[in-house]
Amino acid sequence: MSQYILALDQGTTSSRAILFDRVGALIGTAQHEFTQIFPAGKQGWVEHDPFEILTSQMSAAVEVLGRAGVRPRDVAAIGITNQRETAIVWDRETGRPVYNAVVWQDRRTADACAELVKSGAEDDVRRRTGLRLDPYFSGTKVAWILDNISGARERAERGELAFGTVDSWLIWNLTSGKRHITDRTNASRTLLYNIVEDRWDDELLRLLRVPRSMMPEVVWSSEALGPVSTTLGLEGVEIAGIAGDQQSALFGQMCTRPGDAKNTYGTGCFLLQHMGSTFRQSEHRLLTTLACSVDRKLEYALEGSVFIGGAVVQWLRDGLGIIDSSSDVEALALSVPDSGGVMFVPAFTGMGAPHWDPYASGMMIGIGRGTTKAHIARAAVDSIALQTADLMRAMNADTPAPLRELRVDGGAAANNMLMQFQADLLSVPVHRPACLETTAMGAAFLAGLAVGFWPNTDEIQRKQDAGTVFQPQHDYSALDARWQEAIARAKGWNR
Ligand code: G3P
């Protein structure tokens, strides 16, 4: 009998493969970073090579199986979770992408979105999709590709091109082009899916000028979808779970009842709260999105999305070179008592919730002769928690009951200083599970439930570990006024 579930976690900066056994224990993990493409002279553009996404993901999968001595036939199912909103357009015949993947962080369609807002389209878009007209989402990125790559629009009109987020691209390749699908959680991030009526929305497709024929079939997050049929190393294994990474983490934390919430500290920070089965629009500049469902009924979540979270630490490493590895940031930041008055707004790719300004810029203010790299590191870590506090305030204003605790996960949640500061800022306990791989766990659970590897969610609930709780200790509420002032100054700079 197959003993394992394999989760493929295709994130913004790396592709990871994680193997779980029947008790939900992590057996092995492999991670391959891939190239971030920032086209020269193009402020705010971010691209990935779709083939590098595919090969980095497959090599991570092959590596994790090889290291654990597990054969494909020992794997009961594969669950896929992915960076969301990133748009790929490819030729159905040749399988070749017509352009690089335009990444969720990419701001190139900011003006197009501003025009649509000016035309008065936003209220209707929000009513149908729960989203805002922001370059973050896939729809305007697809239109950009069709408008800017020679012949692409004509080919798309003739039905020759396919669109997909990263899940679709991976599955299309893993099934040798047999399945062009996406799940509801990913579809809900495109600006093209009506999350109230559960369908691609022809009026939105018309508004954003995306031909219907390009769209993938929409499936449930937990369902047997067919075997891998390529010779890439996973032949015959059933693909049985798909979810956007943030909804996957929500499920991986077993936040399945209304009011359950988690914050993931990955490239960005994403606070999601389960809302149950009733669609409701945010009144405080958050998003409504589809959550994972295992019983084939629509479930919704309220989401606050911050674009730069853990990525600010990567920038300290790769951009400034003041740390050698991301884990060094905690010691450097702790070497000073505070940021010495430095405020760091990491709006490298504009601002997401609750400010929504694609023209905002990264900014540091409060620098003096005494400022050291330690103060900058401290201000960078502070910024992750301060942005999350903005999200939580908006979320508490949007929901009947304020959050009484925050569950956390993602790479940067390993930083104890950040977690303590987060608890202090929010004045609620911060609960960190022992295994931070909840995004991958979510995809594994979805796949395992679909093929009967686990009988039901109660069984999974029992596997959740205790973890660590950070209790609020200090009052940092005075910091907030300075933070809001810094945010206001960073807005609009790139207009
Ligand atoms: O919406 C963007 C999100 O899916 C990216 O996630 O984990 O790559 O930061 P991550």
Boltz pocket constraint, residues with backbone or C-beta under 6 A from the ligand:
constraints:
  - pocket:
      binder: B
      contacts: [[A, 10], [A, 11], [A, 12], [A, 13], [A, 82], [A, 83], [A, 84], [A, 85], [A, 104], [A, 244], [A, 245], [A, 246], [A, 266], [A, 267], [A, 268], [A, 305]]
      max_distance: 6.0
